[in-house]
Amino acid sequence: MRLSELSGKEIVDVKRAERLGVLGQTDLEINEQTGQIQALLIPSLKWFGFRKQGEEIRVHWKHVKKIGADMIIIDIPGRDES
């Protein structure tokens, strides 16, 4: 799958049933040697559309459970339900 196919998909935490962001508004951590995505870096707080520096959720690629037509479902161990 190409990055352009992922762009614009909503990122949803399956345990908390919470929308975390949209791919394209997040940063990616990419392995420079293999070119594979290692993690999604999602800003955790937004205030009137602005990111707070240093506040982000790091989601390892292995925690991505399903990529659908409109969203990416993630399951982060240790991130309990509220």
Jmol script that loads the backbone (N, CA, C; Angstrom):
load data "model"
ATOM      1  N   MET A   1       0.845  -1.171   0.000  1.00  0.00           N
ATOM      2  CA  MET A   1       0.000   0.000   0.000  1.00  0.00           C
ATOM      3  C   MET A   1       0.894   1.238   0.000  1.00  0.00           C
ATOM      4  N   ARG A   2       0.529   2.208  -0.774  1.00  0.00           N
ATOM      5  CA  ARG A   2       1.285   3.451  -0.872  1.00  0.00           C
ATOM      6  C   ARG A   2       0.793   4.471   0.148  1.00  0.00           C
ATOM      7  N   LEU A   3       1.674   5.390   0.508  1.00  0.00           N
ATOM      8  CA  LEU A   3       1.330   6.435   1.462  1.00  0.00           C
ATOM      9  C   LEU A   3       0.155   7.272   0.966  1.00  0.00           C
ATOM     10  N   SER A   4       0.102   7.514  -0.321  1.00  0.00           N
ATOM     11  CA  SER A   4      -1.002   8.305  -0.874  1.00  0.00           C
ATOM     12  C   SER A   4      -2.350   7.620  -0.665  1.00  0.00           C
ATOM     13  N   GLU A   5      -2.367   6.295  -0.580  1.00  0.00           N
ATOM     14  CA  GLU A   5      -3.605   5.562  -0.329  1.00  0.00           C
ATOM     15  C   GLU A   5      -4.026   5.652   1.135  1.00  0.00           C
ATOM     16  N   LEU A   6      -3.082   5.893   2.032  1.00  0.00           N
ATOM     17  CA  LEU A   6      -3.366   6.011   3.460  1.00  0.00           C
ATOM     18  C   LEU A   6      -3.814   7.418   3.848  1.00  0.00           C
ATOM     19  N   SER A   7      -3.353   8.397   3.119  1.00  0.00           N
ATOM     20  CA  SER A   7      -3.609   9.793   3.458  1.00  0.00           C
ATOM     21  C   SER A   7      -5.101  10.097   3.514  1.00  0.00           C
ATOM     22  N   GLY A   8      -5.507  10.828   4.552  1.00  0.00           N
ATOM     23  CA  GLY A   8      -6.893  11.238   4.712  1.00  0.00           C
ATOM     24  C   GLY A   8      -7.751  10.274   5.511  1.00  0.00           C
ATOM     25  N   LYS A   9      -7.205   9.126   5.872  1.00  0.00           N
ATOM     26  CA  LYS A   9      -7.975   8.159   6.655  1.00  0.00           C
ATOM     27  C   LYS A   9      -7.973   8.560   8.131  1.00  0.00           C
ATOM     28  N   GLU A  10      -9.107   8.382   8.787  1.00  0.00           N
ATOM     29  CA  GLU A  10      -9.210   8.661  10.211  1.00  0.00           C
ATOM     30  C   GLU A  10      -8.509   7.558  10.995  1.00  0.00           C
ATOM     31  N   ILE A  11      -7.859   7.936  12.096  1.00  0.00           N
ATOM     32  CA  ILE A  11      -7.211   6.976  12.981  1.00  0.00           C
ATOM     33  C   ILE A  11      -8.104   6.829  14.207  1.00  0.00           C
ATOM     34  N   VAL A  12      -8.556   5.584  14.470  1.00  0.00           N
ATOM     35  CA  VAL A  12      -9.511   5.325  15.543  1.00  0.00           C
ATOM     36  C   VAL A  12      -8.939   4.279  16.493  1.00  0.00           C
ATOM     37  N   ASP A  13      -8.988   4.575  17.801  1.00  0.00           N
ATOM     38  CA  ASP A  13      -8.575   3.639  18.849  1.00  0.00           C
ATOM     39  C   ASP A  13      -9.758   2.725  19.149  1.00  0.00           C
ATOM     40  N   VAL A  14      -9.615   1.433  18.889  1.00  0.00           N
ATOM     41  CA  VAL A  14     -10.706   0.482  19.025  1.00  0.00           C
ATOM     42  C   VAL A  14     -11.142   0.303  20.484  1.00  0.00           C
ATOM     43  N   LYS A  15     -10.221   0.350  21.436  1.00  0.00           N
ATOM     44  CA  LYS A  15     -10.570   0.156  22.845  1.00  0.00           C
ATOM     45  C   LYS A  15     -11.382   1.314  23.400  1.00  0.00           C
ATOM     46  N   ARG A  16     -11.007   2.519  23.028  1.00  0.00           N
ATOM     47  CA  ARG A  16     -11.666   3.703  23.576  1.00  0.00           C
ATOM     48  C   ARG A  16     -12.747   4.257  22.652  1.00  0.00           C
ATOM     49  N   ALA A  17     -12.889   3.669  21.473  1.00  0.00           N
ATOM     50  CA  ALA A  17     -13.836   4.166  20.467  1.00  0.00           C
ATOM     51  C   ALA A  17     -13.656   5.670  20.292  1.00  0.00           C
ATOM     52  N   GLU A  18     -12.390   6.055  20.087  1.00  0.00           N
ATOM     53  CA  GLU A  18     -12.021   7.472  20.054  1.00  0.00           C
ATOM     54  C   GLU A  18     -11.284   7.792  18.757  1.00  0.00           C
ATOM     55  N   ARG A  19     -11.660   8.885  18.137  1.00  0.00           N
ATOM     56  CA  ARG A  19     -10.972   9.372  16.946  1.00  0.00           C
ATOM     57  C   ARG A  19      -9.735  10.125  17.403  1.00  0.00           C
ATOM     58  N   LEU A  20      -8.569   9.701  16.926  1.00  0.00           N
ATOM     59  CA  LEU A  20      -7.317  10.317  17.353  1.00  0.00           C
ATOM     60  C   LEU A  20      -6.788  11.348  16.364  1.00  0.00           C
ATOM     61  N   GLY A  21      -7.199  11.252  15.132  1.00  0.00           N
ATOM     62  CA  GLY A  21      -6.709  12.190  14.136  1.00  0.00           C
ATOM     63  C   GLY A  21      -6.905  11.650  12.731  1.00  0.00           C
ATOM     64  N   VAL A  22      -6.323  12.325  11.790  1.00  0.00           N
ATOM     65  CA  VAL A  22      -6.401  11.948  10.381  1.00  0.00           C
ATOM     66  C   VAL A  22      -4.977  11.806   9.865  1.00  0.00           C
ATOM     67  N   LEU A  23      -4.726  10.719   9.164  1.00  0.00           N
ATOM     68  CA  LEU A  23      -3.398  10.539   8.585  1.00  0.00           C
ATOM     69  C   LEU A  23      -3.197  11.621   7.537  1.00  0.00           C
ATOM     70  N   GLY A  24      -2.137  12.333   7.654  1.00  0.00           N
ATOM     71  CA  GLY A  24      -1.885  13.517   6.844  1.00  0.00           C
ATOM     72  C   GLY A  24      -1.733  14.709   7.768  1.00  0.00           C
ATOM     73  N   GLN A  25      -2.403  14.632   8.935  1.00  0.00           N
ATOM     74  CA  GLN A  25      -2.238  15.633   9.985  1.00  0.00           C
ATOM     75  C   GLN A  25      -1.341  15.069  11.083  1.00  0.00           C
ATOM     76  N   THR A  26      -0.796  13.897  10.848  1.00  0.00           N
ATOM     77  CA  THR A  26       0.087  13.236  11.805  1.00  0.00           C
ATOM     78  C   THR A  26       1.471  13.123  11.190  1.00  0.00           C
ATOM     79  N   ASP A  27       2.444  12.807  12.031  1.00  0.00           N
ATOM     80  CA  ASP A  27       3.789  12.559  11.539  1.00  0.00           C
ATOM     81  C   ASP A  27       4.016  11.058  11.474  1.00  0.00           C
ATOM     82  N   LEU A  28       4.908  10.649  10.618  1.00  0.00           N
ATOM     83  CA  LEU A  28       5.266   9.244  10.500  1.00  0.00           C
ATOM     84  C   LEU A  28       6.722   9.069  10.879  1.00  0.00           C
ATOM     85  N   GLU A  29       7.013   7.981  11.563  1.00  0.00           N
ATOM     86  CA  GLU A  29       8.397   7.607  11.842  1.00  0.00           C
ATOM     87  C   GLU A  29       8.731   6.495  10.855  1.00  0.00           C
ATOM     88  N   ILE A  30       9.708   6.759  10.001  1.00  0.00           N
ATOM     89  CA  ILE A  30      10.044   5.836   8.918  1.00  0.00           C
ATOM     90  C   ILE A  30      11.470   5.346   9.086  1.00  0.00           C
ATOM     91  N   ASN A  31      11.666   4.046   8.906  1.00  0.00           N
ATOM     92  CA  ASN A  31      12.997   3.458   8.946  1.00  0.00           C
ATOM     93  C   ASN A  31      13.729   3.890   7.682  1.00  0.00           C
ATOM     94  N   GLU A  32      14.821   4.591   7.844  1.00  0.00           N
ATOM     95  CA  GLU A  32      15.549   5.145   6.700  1.00  0.00           C
ATOM     96  C   GLU A  32      16.168   4.067   5.823  1.00  0.00           C
ATOM     97  N   GLN A  33      16.481   2.918   6.389  1.00  0.00           N
ATOM     98  CA  GLN A  33      17.120   1.854   5.615  1.00  0.00           C
ATOM     99  C   GLN A  33      16.122   1.039   4.802  1.00  0.00           C
ATOM    100  N   THR A  34      14.955   0.757   5.385  1.00  0.00           N
ATOM    101  CA  THR A  34      13.983  -0.092   4.695  1.00  0.00           C
ATOM    102  C   THR A  34      12.847   0.697   4.042  1.00  0.00           C
ATOM    103  N   GLY A  35      12.616   1.934   4.516  1.00  0.00           N
ATOM    104  CA  GLY A  35      11.524   2.739   4.000  1.00  0.00           C
ATOM    105  C   GLY A  35      10.171   2.370   4.585  1.00  0.00           C
ATOM    106  N   GLN A  36      10.153   1.473   5.572  1.00  0.00           N
ATOM    107  CA  GLN A  36       8.898   1.040   6.186  1.00  0.00           C
ATOM    108  C   GLN A  36       8.488   1.986   7.316  1.00  0.00           C
ATOM    109  N   ILE A  37       7.179   2.132   7.491  1.00  0.00           N
ATOM    110  CA  ILE A  37       6.657   2.943   8.579  1.00  0.00           C
ATOM    111  C   ILE A  37       6.867   2.188   9.878  1.00  0.00           C
ATOM    112  N   GLN A  38       7.457   2.856  10.875  1.00  0.00           N
ATOM    113  CA  GLN A  38       7.661   2.240  12.182  1.00  0.00           C
ATOM    114  C   GLN A  38       6.593   2.674  13.172  1.00  0.00           C
ATOM    115  N   ALA A  39       6.152   3.928  13.083  1.00  0.00           N
ATOM    116  CA  ALA A  39       5.167   4.433  14.046  1.00  0.00           C
ATOM    117  C   ALA A  39       4.426   5.631  13.477  1.00  0.00           C
ATOM    118  N   LEU A  40       3.226   5.852  14.020  1.00  0.00           N
ATOM    119  CA  LEU A  40       2.457   7.062  13.760  1.00  0.00           C
ATOM    120  C   LEU A  40       2.633   7.965  14.968  1.00  0.00           C
ATOM    121  N   LEU A  41       2.891   9.235  14.755  1.00  0.00           N
ATOM    122  CA  LEU A  41       3.035  10.206  15.836  1.00  0.00           C
ATOM    123  C   LEU A  41       1.845  11.152  15.738  1.00  0.00           C
ATOM    124  N   ILE A  42       0.892  10.967  16.648  1.00  0.00           N
ATOM    125  CA  ILE A  42      -0.378  11.679  16.589  1.00  0.00           C
ATOM    126  C   ILE A  42      -0.409  12.756  17.661  1.00  0.00           C
ATOM    127  N   PRO A  43      -0.623  14.012  17.290  1.00  0.00           N
ATOM    128  CA  PRO A  43      -0.745  15.060  18.308  1.00  0.00           C
ATOM    129  C   PRO A  43      -1.906  14.728  19.242  1.00  0.00           C
ATOM    130  N   SER A  44      -1.671  14.779  20.552  1.00  0.00           N
ATOM    131  CA  SER A  44      -2.711  14.356  21.486  1.00  0.00           C
ATOM    132  C   SER A  44      -3.673  15.467  21.850  1.00  0.00           C
ATOM    133  N   LEU A  45      -3.263  16.705  21.788  1.00  0.00           N
ATOM    134  CA  LEU A  45      -4.146  17.813  22.139  1.00  0.00           C
ATOM    135  C   LEU A  45      -4.156  18.845  21.021  1.00  0.00           C
ATOM    136  N   LYS A  46      -5.341  19.301  20.719  1.00  0.00           N
ATOM    137  CA  LYS A  46      -5.475  20.398  19.761  1.00  0.00           C
ATOM    138  C   LYS A  46      -6.352  21.454  20.399  1.00  0.00           C
ATOM    139  N   TRP A  47      -5.993  22.681  20.187  1.00  0.00           N
ATOM    140  CA  TRP A  47      -6.763  23.797  20.703  1.00  0.00           C
ATOM    141  C   TRP A  47      -6.968  24.762  19.557  1.00  0.00           C
ATOM    142  N   PHE A  48      -8.178  24.868  19.074  1.00  0.00           N
ATOM    143  CA  PHE A  48      -8.504  25.700  17.909  1.00  0.00           C
ATOM    144  C   PHE A  48      -7.639  25.358  16.701  1.00  0.00           C
ATOM    145  N   GLY A  49      -7.366  24.036  16.534  1.00  0.00           N
ATOM    146  CA  GLY A  49      -6.626  23.575  15.371  1.00  0.00           C
ATOM    147  C   GLY A  49      -5.126  23.630  15.503  1.00  0.00           C
ATOM    148  N   PHE A  50      -4.603  24.119  16.638  1.00  0.00           N
ATOM    149  CA  PHE A  50      -3.157  24.210  16.821  1.00  0.00           C
ATOM    150  C   PHE A  50      -2.663  23.041  17.667  1.00  0.00           C
ATOM    151  N   ARG A  51      -1.514  22.506  17.301  1.00  0.00           N
ATOM    152  CA  ARG A  51      -0.898  21.433  18.073  1.00  0.00           C
ATOM    153  C   ARG A  51      -0.151  21.999  19.258  1.00  0.00           C
ATOM    154  N   LYS A  52      -0.160  21.277  20.349  1.00  0.00           N
ATOM    155  CA  LYS A  52       0.675  21.631  21.492  1.00  0.00           C
ATOM    156  C   LYS A  52       2.005  20.920  21.319  1.00  0.00           C
ATOM    157  N   GLN A  53       3.083  21.631  21.398  1.00  0.00           N
ATOM    158  CA  GLN A  53       4.413  21.049  21.205  1.00  0.00           C
ATOM    159  C   GLN A  53       4.709  19.986  22.261  1.00  0.00           C
ATOM    160  N   GLY A  54       5.293  18.867  21.834  1.00  0.00           N
ATOM    161  CA  GLY A  54       5.724  17.827  22.746  1.00  0.00           C
ATOM    162  C   GLY A  54       4.629  16.887  23.213  1.00  0.00           C
ATOM    163  N   GLU A  55       3.392  17.150  22.875  1.00  0.00           N
ATOM    164  CA  GLU A  55       2.283  16.310  23.301  1.00  0.00           C
ATOM    165  C   GLU A  55       1.837  15.460  22.110  1.00  0.00           C
ATOM    166  N   GLU A  56       2.143  14.154  22.166  1.00  0.00           N
ATOM    167  CA  GLU A  56       1.748  13.284  21.072  1.00  0.00           C
ATOM    168  C   GLU A  56       1.598  11.849  21.555  1.00  0.00           C
ATOM    169  N   ILE A  57       0.841  11.082  20.797  1.00  0.00           N
ATOM    170  CA  ILE A  57       0.682   9.661  21.045  1.00  0.00           C
ATOM    171  C   ILE A  57       1.512   8.948  19.994  1.00  0.00           C
ATOM    172  N   ARG A  58       2.392   8.057  20.434  1.00  0.00           N
ATOM    173  CA  ARG A  58       3.241   7.290  19.513  1.00  0.00           C
ATOM    174  C   ARG A  58       2.625   5.906  19.374  1.00  0.00           C
ATOM    175  N   VAL A  59       2.222   5.561  18.168  1.00  0.00           N
ATOM    176  CA  VAL A  59       1.587   4.275  17.896  1.00  0.00           C
ATOM    177  C   VAL A  59       2.517   3.462  17.000  1.00  0.00           C
ATOM    178  N   HIS A  60       3.073   2.380  17.539  1.00  0.00           N
ATOM    179  CA  HIS A  60       3.915   1.497  16.740  1.00  0.00           C
ATOM    180  C   HIS A  60       3.073   0.866  15.630  1.00  0.00           C
ATOM    181  N   TRP A  61       3.675   0.672  14.486  1.00  0.00           N
ATOM    182  CA  TRP A  61       2.967   0.130  13.332  1.00  0.00           C
ATOM    183  C   TRP A  61       2.348  -1.237  13.643  1.00  0.00           C
ATOM    184  N   LYS A  62       2.965  -2.011  14.541  1.00  0.00           N
ATOM    185  CA  LYS A  62       2.431  -3.339  14.874  1.00  0.00           C
ATOM    186  C   LYS A  62       1.080  -3.240  15.605  1.00  0.00           C
ATOM    187  N   HIS A  63       0.715  -2.058  16.100  1.00  0.00           N
ATOM    188  CA  HIS A  63      -0.560  -1.871  16.793  1.00  0.00           C
ATOM    189  C   HIS A  63      -1.676  -1.439  15.841  1.00  0.00           C
ATOM    190  N   VAL A  64      -1.359  -1.269  14.561  1.00  0.00           N
ATOM    191  CA  VAL A  64      -2.382  -1.003  13.550  1.00  0.00           C
ATOM    192  C   VAL A  64      -3.051  -2.341  13.256  1.00  0.00           C
ATOM    193  N   LYS A  65      -4.344  -2.433  13.527  1.00  0.00           N
ATOM    194  CA  LYS A  65      -5.056  -3.709  13.389  1.00  0.00           C
ATOM    195  C   LYS A  65      -5.748  -3.864  12.046  1.00  0.00           C
ATOM    196  N   LYS A  66      -6.276  -2.779  11.508  1.00  0.00           N
ATOM    197  CA  LYS A  66      -7.025  -2.883  10.257  1.00  0.00           C
ATOM    198  C   LYS A  66      -6.990  -1.552   9.533  1.00  0.00           C
ATOM    199  N   ILE A  67      -6.796  -1.601   8.229  1.00  0.00           N
ATOM    200  CA  ILE A  67      -6.862  -0.408   7.394  1.00  0.00           C
ATOM    201  C   ILE A  67      -8.050  -0.595   6.458  1.00  0.00           C
ATOM    202  N   GLY A  68      -9.064   0.236   6.651  1.00  0.00           N
ATOM    203  CA  GLY A  68     -10.272   0.154   5.827  1.00  0.00           C
ATOM    204  C   GLY A  68     -10.308   1.256   4.792  1.00  0.00           C
ATOM    205  N   ALA A  69     -11.447   1.378   4.141  1.00  0.00           N
ATOM    206  CA  ALA A  69     -11.604   2.380   3.093  1.00  0.00           C
ATOM    207  C   ALA A  69     -11.549   3.799   3.643  1.00  0.00           C
ATOM    208  N   ASP A  70     -12.056   3.999   4.892  1.00  0.00           N
ATOM    209  CA  ASP A  70     -12.140   5.337   5.458  1.00  0.00           C
ATOM    210  C   ASP A  70     -11.324   5.547   6.717  1.00  0.00           C
ATOM    211  N   MET A  71     -10.908   4.438   7.360  1.00  0.00           N
ATOM    212  CA  MET A  71     -10.219   4.615   8.641  1.00  0.00           C
ATOM    213  C   MET A  71      -9.173   3.554   8.894  1.00  0.00           C
ATOM    214  N   ILE A  72      -8.317   3.882   9.864  1.00  0.00           N
ATOM    215  CA  ILE A  72      -7.267   2.988  10.343  1.00  0.00           C
ATOM    216  C   ILE A  72      -7.615   2.668  11.791  1.00  0.00           C
ATOM    217  N   ILE A  73      -7.804   1.381  12.095  1.00  0.00           N
ATOM    218  CA  ILE A  73      -8.153   0.945  13.444  1.00  0.00           C
ATOM    219  C   ILE A  73      -6.872   0.538  14.160  1.00  0.00           C
ATOM    220  N   ILE A  74      -6.667   1.124  15.358  1.00  0.00           N
ATOM    221  CA  ILE A  74      -5.487   0.780  16.148  1.00  0.00           C
ATOM    222  C   ILE A  74      -5.906   0.228  17.507  1.00  0.00           C
ATOM    223  N   ASP A  75      -5.021  -0.564  18.106  1.00  0.00           N
ATOM    224  CA  ASP A  75      -5.243  -1.133  19.430  1.00  0.00           C
ATOM    225  C   ASP A  75      -3.923  -0.993  20.179  1.00  0.00           C
ATOM    226  N   ILE A  76      -3.885  -0.042  21.104  1.00  0.00           N
ATOM    227  CA  ILE A  76      -2.650   0.245  21.832  1.00  0.00           C
ATOM    228  C   ILE A  76      -2.700  -0.449  23.194  1.00  0.00           C
ATOM    229  N   PRO A  77      -1.823  -1.431  23.435  1.00  0.00           N
ATOM    230  CA  PRO A  77      -1.805  -2.068  24.749  1.00  0.00           C
ATOM    231  C   PRO A  77      -1.442  -1.060  25.835  1.00  0.00           C
ATOM    232  N   GLY A  78      -2.102  -1.175  26.990  1.00  0.00           N
ATOM    233  CA  GLY A  78      -1.809  -0.278  28.093  1.00  0.00           C
ATOM    234  C   GLY A  78      -2.568   1.028  28.038  1.00  0.00           C
ATOM    235  N   ARG A  79      -3.229   1.322  26.956  1.00  0.00           N
ATOM    236  CA  ARG A  79      -4.055   2.534  26.849  1.00  0.00           C
ATOM    237  C   ARG A  79      -5.475   2.103  27.173  1.00  0.00           C
ATOM    238  N   ASP A  80      -5.810   2.171  28.458  1.00  0.00           N
ATOM    239  CA  ASP A  80      -7.074   1.634  28.960  1.00  0.00           C
ATOM    240  C   ASP A  80      -8.271   2.435  28.500  1.00  0.00           C
ATOM    241  N   GLU A  81      -9.405   1.766  28.577  1.00  0.00           N
ATOM    242  CA  GLU A  81     -10.669   2.403  28.256  1.00  0.00           C
ATOM    243  C   GLU A  81     -11.024   3.416  29.325  1.00  0.00           C
ATOM    244  N   SER A  82     -11.720   4.471  28.969  1.00  0.00           N
ATOM    245  CA  SER A  82     -12.170   5.485  29.936  1.00  0.00           C
ATOM    246  C   SER A  82     -13.629   5.335  30.217  1.00  0.00           C
TER     247      SER A  82
END
end "model"
wireframe off; spacefill off
backbone 0.3
color backbone group
